Amino acid sequence: MAKNPSTALAQQLVKLLTESKQTVVTAESCTGGLVAGAITEVPGASTVLYGGFITYANTAKTRMIRVPARLIRDFGAVSNQVARAMADGARNTAGTDFSIAVTGVAGPDGGTDKKPVGLVYIAVSSESATLVTENRFGDLGRDQIRDASVTAALKLMLQVLDQPYVL
């Protein structure tokens, strides 16, 4: 039995990717590796998880996964544009079938009127397209925002796998 919702979702993800012989990489900012961590809780994850990029600093985003610095400057690290670039950059760098990217404001500080605590962008990239969602979890507290982000990221990836026409 799964420990928490993200573990159950990760189990589904590993099963589907294993069956389709596909791979995934993560690019994480506010979750700091928690998405990759949830996936590695599943026995056999090594057959589908390439690894993960923890790109917490803006310079890590540009250096590790080639997010254009102008996107960060023009839109901010917490934006649809940067989430998309993180996902595409991670997938291209790793050479995987899919990537999952997460960038947001987990708090307790860092929020603004335009980008409040609890705002998180999640992107899933494949060769055919990149899907980005905006999530407004509210100020649930740092740990809860990060946990909600992991769950939402895994759900988005499962949605893409179950409904490839979404991309």
C-alpha positions as CSV (number, residue, x, y, z in Angstrom):
1,M,0.0,0.0,0.0
2,A,1.3,3.5,-0.9
3,K,2.5,5.8,1.8
4,N,0.9,8.9,0.3
5,P,-0.9,10.0,-2.8
6,S,2.3,10.9,-4.6
7,T,3.7,7.4,-4.1
8,A,0.6,5.8,-5.6
9,L,0.8,8.2,-8.6
10,A,4.5,7.5,-9.0
11,Q,3.7,3.8,-9.0
12,Q,1.3,4.3,-11.8
13,L,3.8,6.4,-13.7
14,V,6.6,3.9,-13.4
15,K,4.2,1.1,-14.5
16,L,3.1,3.0,-17.6
17,L,6.5,4.2,-18.6
18,T,7.9,0.7,-18.1
19,E,5.2,-0.8,-20.3
20,S,5.8,1.7,-23.1
21,K,9.6,1.6,-22.7
22,Q,9.8,5.3,-22.2
23,T,11.9,7.5,-20.0
24,V,11.5,10.7,-18.0
25,V,13.7,13.4,-16.4
26,T,12.8,16.1,-13.9
27,A,13.7,19.7,-13.7
28,E,12.8,21.1,-10.3
29,S,13.0,24.4,-8.6
30,C,10.6,24.9,-5.7
31,T,10.3,21.1,-5.2
32,G,14.0,20.6,-4.9
33,G,14.0,17.1,-6.2
34,L,10.8,15.9,-4.5
35,V,9.2,14.8,-7.8
36,A,12.3,12.6,-8.7
37,G,12.3,11.4,-5.0
38,A,8.6,10.3,-5.3
39,I,9.4,8.4,-8.5
40,T,12.5,6.7,-6.9
41,E,10.3,5.4,-4.0
42,V,9.0,2.9,-6.6
43,P,11.0,-0.3,-7.1
44,G,12.1,-0.5,-10.7
45,A,12.1,3.3,-11.2
46,S,15.7,3.1,-12.5
47,T,14.4,1.6,-15.8
48,V,12.4,4.8,-16.5
49,L,13.9,7.7,-14.5
50,Y,16.9,9.2,-16.2
51,G,17.5,11.5,-13.3
52,G,16.7,15.0,-12.2
53,F,18.0,18.5,-12.4
54,I,17.5,20.6,-9.3
55,T,17.7,24.1,-10.7
56,Y,16.9,26.2,-7.7
57,A,19.0,29.2,-8.7
58,N,18.3,31.0,-11.8
59,T,21.9,30.5,-13.0
60,A,21.4,26.7,-12.6
61,K,18.4,27.0,-14.9
62,T,20.5,28.7,-17.6
63,R,23.7,26.6,-17.1
64,M,22.3,23.1,-16.5
65,I,19.2,23.0,-18.8
66,R,19.8,26.0,-21.1
67,V,16.8,28.1,-20.0
68,P,17.4,31.4,-21.8
69,A,18.4,34.1,-19.3
70,R,16.1,36.6,-21.2
71,L,13.1,34.5,-20.3
72,I,13.9,34.7,-16.6
73,R,14.6,38.4,-16.9
74,D,11.5,39.2,-18.9
75,F,8.9,36.9,-17.2
76,G,10.5,35.8,-13.9
77,A,11.6,32.4,-12.8
78,V,8.0,31.6,-11.8
79,S,6.3,31.8,-15.1
80,N,4.7,29.7,-17.8
81,Q,7.6,30.6,-20.2
82,V,10.3,29.5,-17.8
83,A,8.4,26.3,-16.8
84,R,8.2,25.4,-20.5
85,A,11.8,26.2,-21.1
86,M,12.8,24.1,-18.1
87,A,10.9,21.1,-19.4
88,D,12.2,21.4,-22.9
89,G,15.7,22.0,-21.8
90,A,15.8,19.1,-19.4
91,R,14.3,16.7,-21.9
92,N,16.7,17.8,-24.6
93,T,19.7,17.8,-22.3
94,A,18.9,14.3,-21.0
95,G,17.6,12.8,-24.3
96,T,14.6,11.3,-22.6
97,D,11.1,10.8,-24.0
98,F,9.5,13.1,-21.4
99,S,10.4,15.6,-18.8
100,I,8.5,17.1,-15.8
101,A,9.4,20.7,-14.7
102,V,8.2,22.6,-11.6
103,T,8.8,26.2,-10.7
104,G,6.9,28.2,-8.1
105,V,6.7,30.2,-4.9
106,A,6.6,27.8,-2.0
107,G,7.0,30.5,0.7
108,P,6.8,31.6,3.3
109,D,8.5,34.6,1.6
110,G,9.0,35.5,-2.0
111,G,5.4,36.1,-3.0
112,T,4.0,39.3,-4.6
113,D,0.6,40.5,-5.6
114,K,1.2,39.1,-9.2
115,K,3.0,36.0,-8.0
116,P,1.7,35.0,-4.6
117,V,2.9,32.2,-2.4
118,G,1.4,29.0,-3.7
119,L,1.7,29.9,-7.4
120,V,3.4,27.0,-9.2
121,Y,3.9,26.2,-12.9
122,I,4.2,22.6,-13.9
123,A,5.3,21.5,-17.4
124,V,5.5,18.2,-19.2
125,S,7.5,18.0,-22.3
126,S,7.6,15.4,-25.1
127,E,9.0,15.4,-28.6
128,S,5.6,16.4,-29.9
129,A,4.7,19.3,-27.5
130,T,5.0,20.8,-24.1
131,L,2.0,21.2,-21.8
132,V,2.1,23.8,-19.0
133,T,-0.4,24.3,-16.1
134,E,-0.7,27.2,-13.7
135,N,-1.6,26.0,-10.2
136,R,-2.7,28.4,-7.4
137,F,-2.5,26.3,-4.2
138,G,-2.8,29.3,-1.9
139,D,-0.6,29.9,1.1
140,L,-0.9,26.4,2.6
141,G,2.6,26.5,4.1
142,R,5.8,25.6,2.4
143,D,5.7,21.8,3.0
144,Q,2.1,21.5,1.8
145,I,2.7,23.6,-1.3
146,R,5.7,21.5,-2.2
147,D,3.7,18.3,-1.6
148,A,0.8,19.6,-3.6
149,S,3.2,20.5,-6.4
150,V,4.6,16.9,-6.5
151,T,1.1,15.4,-6.7
152,A,0.0,17.9,-9.4
153,A,3.2,17.2,-11.4
154,L,2.7,13.4,-11.3
155,K,-1.0,13.8,-12.2
156,L,-0.1,16.0,-15.2
157,M,2.4,13.4,-16.4
158,L,-0.1,10.6,-16.0
159,Q,-2.7,12.7,-17.9
160,V,-0.3,13.1,-20.8
161,L,0.5,9.4,-20.8
162,D,-3.2,8.3,-20.6
163,Q,-4.3,11.0,-23.1
164,P,-1.4,11.6,-25.5
165,Y,-3.7,13.7,-27.7
166,V,-3.7,16.4,-25.0
167,L,-0.2,17.3,-26.3
